[in-house]
Amino acid sequence: MPRSLRIVLADDNPPLRFCVLDLLSPLGVDVTELDDGDQLQRLLAKAQFDLVITDVRMPGVQGVDVLRGRRAAGDCTPFVVMTGAPDELDDQLAGLGRVVVLGKPFTVEELHSAVDRAISSAA
């Protein structure tokens, strides 16, 4: 990755957020963490990031609904969506642009690969 990326991470599971932050730290990225889709939706309406990493299922607004709303607003920011059921997302993600699905549980390499693929798709 050529420069420090601004990433927003949204997940309602604090241990998982901590783990993802820890796994991303060697990449030299700047991560803003949130614990629900409502916060994510509000933040993305007023700030730009290089990448969004979000859980699919959260209290309030779901991660996929945030993605749909951003695309409807013309936002092309790449998304990595984390889910325990990746096969169930194919229909929901059709036509939504730059989206990488990251199945849970995942390894360090899978997370780094998902970030690389999402960022590469934006270039």
N, C-alpha and C positions, 0 to 999 in steps of 0.2 A: 504494500500500500504506500503510495507516494507521499502522502501528507496525513496529518492527524485528522481523522474523520470525526464529525459530530454525529453521534448516534443517540437515539432515544430508545429506551428499553422499557416496555410495559408488560408487567406480569403481576398477578395478584398473589403469587407465592413468594414470600420474602427469601426463603432459602434458595429457591431457583434463581431469583434475581441476583443474589449474592454470588452464586456459582457462575452465572453468565458474566457478571462484572469481573470476577476473578479470572475467568478464561479469556476475556477480552483485553485485560490489562497489558499483557505482553505485546499487543499490537499497537500500543501507544495511541489509543483512541480516547476521545472525550465523550463520556456516557452520562446522559441524564436519565435517571430512573423514576418510573411512575408505577403505581400499584393498581390502576384500573383504566378501562377504556374511556371513561368520561374525561379524566385528566388528560389522556393522550389526545383525544379529540380537541379539547380546548387548546392544548399546547400547539398542536400542528396547525391550528387556525391562525396562530399569531407568530410562529417561529419556524425557521427552515432548518432541516437536518439533512445530512448526507445519506442516512439510512435509518429506517424504523425497524426495530425488532419487537414483535408483539406476540403474546399468547393469543390463541384463537378464542378461548372461552375465559371470560372475566366477568366479574359483577358489573352491572350496568351495561354500557355499550360494549359489544363484542369486538375483538380485534379485526375480524373480517368486515364488520360494519364500518369501522373507522377507515379501513382501506377503501371500501366502496365510496364512502363520503369524500375522501381525499381525491380519488380518481374523478368523481363527478365534479369536483371543484377545479379540475385541471392540473392537479398535483401529480407529478411523475416520479416522486421520490421512491427509490427502491424499498421494498418491504421484505423482511424475513418473518414468516409466520411460524410459530412453534405450536405443535399439536401432538397429542398422543394418538391421534387417528388420521394420519396423513392421507390415506386413500379416500377419506370422506370429503376432502376439500376440492377435488378436481372440478366438479360442476360449479362450486361457489366462486372459484378463482378464475374461471374462464373469462377472458377479455379484460382482465384487470391489470394487464401490463407487467411491470417488473416485480415479480413476486417469487421468492424462493421459499419452499416448504421445508421446515426442519422438524423431523419426527423426534418425539421424546420417547425414551431417553436418548441423548446424543453424546458423542465423544467430543473432546477438544478439537480433533481434526475435522469432524463434521460441522461444528460451529464455525470454525475458521473458514472452511470451504464454503459454507452458506454465505458468510459475509463477503468473501472474495467474489463469489458468483453474482451476488446481488449488486455489488459495486461495479463489477465488470460489465454487467448488463446495462448500467447507467452511462457508461462511457461512450 
